[in-house]
Amino acid sequence: MNLPGNKQRCALLLGGMGLLVLLALAMIFYPWWSRMQFYDHAVNQAADHIQRYQRLLDSAPEQREQLKNLHQQLRKGKYFIAATNPELAAAELQKRVKTIVSEAQGKLVSTQKVDTQDEGIAREIRIKVRMKGDVEALSRVLHELEGQLPVVSVNNVSIRSRRTVKGRRTNRVEGYELDVNFELAGYMLAGGAK
């Protein structure tokens, strides 16, 4: 007589078993589906990277030509020291400093090449300079060094002032002299002057 109750239990039992089957299938297929989505995304991303790299590779000859033209323009513009090796470039900088200091009525005490690391396409050339003179001479020297080609920069400037006295006690002339140390840096293109 409990036939309707049995049918309900049977229906609940079948529904519960169906739900368990669905959960088991979901537990099996969801990780697989999730992993497939991850791989699909990774493949799409890799394909995008390959296309970008291919475009870069395809544009490489054009980029090399532009770089070559830029190097030629830079060499023609005389922005770099025209020398075939670092020693000659340093000698060129030293000669330039000597000329500029003497024209500014300063006194060049010493110049010394500073070793630098090879930086690839443009190699830095550094020299240490020690000079003496007044403020006007120093001003002219710095202006001339940074205002001419090839391009150089003045770094690590150190200035000391020294009082000077000339003449006899009655006709004594007092003044000052600056003792200046600085580094001068320029660049030469790899391959030297062409």
C-alpha positions as CSV (number, residue, x, y, z in Angstrom):
1,M,0.0,0.0,0.0
2,N,3.0,2.3,0.2
3,L,3.3,2.3,-3.5
4,P,3.3,6.1,-4.0
5,G,6.0,6.4,-1.2
6,N,8.1,3.8,-2.9
7,K,7.8,5.7,-6.2
8,Q,9.0,8.9,-4.5
9,R,11.9,7.1,-2.9
10,C,12.8,5.5,-6.2
11,A,12.6,8.8,-8.0
12,L,14.7,10.5,-5.3
13,L,17.2,7.6,-5.5
14,L,17.4,7.8,-9.3
15,G,17.7,11.6,-9.1
16,G,20.5,11.3,-6.6
17,M,22.3,8.7,-8.6
18,G,21.9,10.9,-11.8
19,L,23.3,13.8,-9.8
20,L,26.2,11.7,-8.7
21,V,26.9,10.6,-12.2
22,L,26.7,14.2,-13.4
23,L,29.1,15.3,-10.6
24,A,31.5,12.4,-11.4
25,L,31.4,13.4,-15.1
26,A,32.0,17.1,-14.2
27,M,35.0,16.1,-11.9
28,I,36.5,14.2,-14.8
29,F,35.8,16.6,-17.7
30,Y,36.2,20.0,-16.0
31,P,40.0,19.7,-15.3
32,W,40.4,18.3,-18.8
33,W,38.3,21.3,-20.3
34,S,40.2,23.8,-18.1
35,R,43.6,22.4,-19.2
36,M,42.5,22.6,-22.9
37,Q,41.5,26.2,-22.4
38,F,44.9,26.9,-20.8
39,Y,46.7,25.3,-23.8
40,D,44.5,27.0,-26.3
41,H,45.3,30.4,-24.7
42,A,49.1,29.5,-24.7
43,V,49.0,28.5,-28.3
44,N,47.2,31.7,-29.3
45,Q,49.8,33.8,-27.3
46,A,52.7,31.9,-28.9
47,A,51.2,32.4,-32.4
48,D,51.0,36.1,-31.7
49,H,54.6,36.2,-30.5
50,I,55.7,34.4,-33.6
51,Q,53.9,36.8,-35.8
52,R,55.5,39.8,-34.1
53,Y,59.0,38.2,-34.3
54,Q,58.4,37.4,-38.0
55,R,57.4,41.0,-38.7
56,L,60.6,42.1,-36.9
57,L,62.7,39.7,-38.9
58,D,61.1,40.8,-42.1
59,S,61.9,44.5,-41.2
60,A,65.5,43.7,-40.3
61,P,67.1,44.6,-43.7
62,E,65.3,47.9,-43.7
63,Q,66.4,48.6,-40.1
64,R,70.0,47.7,-40.9
65,E,69.9,50.1,-43.9
66,Q,68.5,52.9,-41.7
67,L,71.2,52.2,-39.1
68,K,73.8,52.4,-41.7
69,N,72.5,55.7,-43.0
70,L,72.4,57.0,-39.4
71,H,76.0,56.0,-38.9
72,Q,77.0,57.8,-42.1
73,Q,75.1,61.0,-41.1
74,L,76.8,60.9,-37.7
75,R,80.2,60.5,-39.2
76,K,79.5,63.3,-41.7
77,G,78.2,65.5,-38.9
78,K,81.6,65.0,-37.1
79,Y,79.9,64.4,-33.7
80,F,82.4,61.6,-33.0
81,I,86.2,61.7,-32.7
82,A,87.8,60.8,-36.0
83,A,90.3,58.1,-35.1
84,T,91.0,54.5,-35.9
85,N,91.8,53.4,-32.4
86,P,91.2,54.6,-28.8
87,E,94.9,55.7,-28.4
88,L,94.7,58.0,-31.4
89,A,91.3,59.3,-30.2
90,A,92.7,60.1,-26.8
91,A,95.7,61.9,-28.5
92,E,93.3,63.9,-30.6
93,L,91.4,65.0,-27.4
94,Q,94.7,65.9,-25.7
95,K,95.7,68.0,-28.8
96,R,92.4,69.8,-28.8
97,V,92.6,70.6,-25.0
98,K,96.2,71.9,-25.4
99,T,95.2,74.2,-28.3
100,I,92.1,75.5,-26.5
101,V,93.9,76.1,-23.1
102,S,96.8,78.0,-24.7
103,E,94.3,80.1,-26.8
104,A,92.5,81.0,-23.5
105,Q,95.8,82.1,-21.9
106,G,95.7,79.2,-19.5
107,K,98.5,76.8,-18.6
108,L,98.1,73.1,-19.4
109,V,99.8,71.2,-16.6
110,S,99.0,67.6,-17.7
111,T,96.7,65.3,-19.6
112,Q,96.3,61.6,-19.1
113,K,94.2,58.9,-20.9
114,V,91.7,57.1,-18.8
115,D,91.0,53.5,-19.7
116,T,87.3,52.7,-20.4
117,Q,85.4,49.6,-21.3
118,D,84.5,48.9,-24.9
119,E,80.8,49.8,-25.3
120,G,80.1,48.3,-28.7
121,I,79.2,50.7,-31.5
122,A,80.3,54.0,-29.8
123,R,83.4,53.7,-27.6
124,E,83.9,56.3,-24.8
125,I,87.2,58.0,-24.8
126,R,88.2,59.8,-21.5
127,I,91.2,61.9,-20.5
128,K,92.0,63.7,-17.3
129,V,93.1,67.3,-17.6
130,R,94.9,69.6,-15.2
131,M,95.2,73.2,-16.0
132,K,96.0,76.5,-14.3
133,G,94.6,80.0,-15.1
134,D,92.1,82.6,-13.9
135,V,88.3,82.4,-14.0
136,E,88.2,84.0,-17.5
137,A,90.5,81.4,-18.9
138,L,88.6,78.5,-17.3
139,S,85.3,80.0,-18.7
140,R,86.7,80.2,-22.2
141,V,88.2,76.7,-22.0
142,L,84.9,75.1,-20.9
143,H,82.9,77.1,-23.4
144,E,85.2,76.1,-26.3
145,L,85.3,72.4,-25.3
146,E,81.6,71.9,-25.0
147,G,80.7,74.2,-27.9
148,Q,82.7,72.6,-30.7
149,L,82.5,69.3,-32.6
150,P,83.2,66.5,-32.0
151,V,80.8,66.5,-29.0
152,V,82.6,66.1,-25.6
153,S,81.4,66.5,-22.1
154,V,83.3,67.9,-19.1
155,N,82.9,65.8,-15.9
156,N,84.2,65.7,-12.3
157,V,85.4,69.3,-12.2
158,S,87.6,70.2,-9.2
159,I,88.7,73.8,-8.7
160,R,91.1,75.2,-6.1
161,S,92.1,78.8,-5.8
162,R,95.6,79.9,-4.9
163,R,96.7,83.4,-4.0
164,T,99.6,84.8,-6.0
165,V,102.0,87.7,-5.2
166,K,104.3,89.2,-7.8
167,G,106.8,92.0,-7.6
168,R,108.7,93.8,-4.9
169,R,107.3,94.8,-1.6
170,T,106.4,98.3,-2.8
171,N,105.1,97.3,-6.3
172,R,103.5,94.1,-5.2
173,V,100.6,92.7,-7.4
174,E,98.3,90.3,-5.7
175,G,96.1,88.0,-7.6
176,Y,94.9,84.5,-7.7
177,E,95.3,81.4,-9.9
178,L,92.9,78.5,-10.2
179,D,94.2,74.9,-10.2
180,V,91.5,73.0,-12.2
181,N,91.2,69.2,-12.7
182,F,88.4,67.7,-14.8
183,E,87.7,64.7,-17.0
184,L,86.9,65.2,-20.7
185,A,84.8,62.5,-22.4
186,G,84.1,62.0,-26.1
187,Y,83.1,59.1,-28.3
188,M,84.5,57.4,-31.3
189,L,82.5,55.1,-33.6
190,A,83.5,51.5,-33.9
191,G,85.5,51.0,-37.1
192,G,87.2,54.3,-36.7
193,A,86.9,57.3,-39.1
194,K,85.5,56.6,-42.5
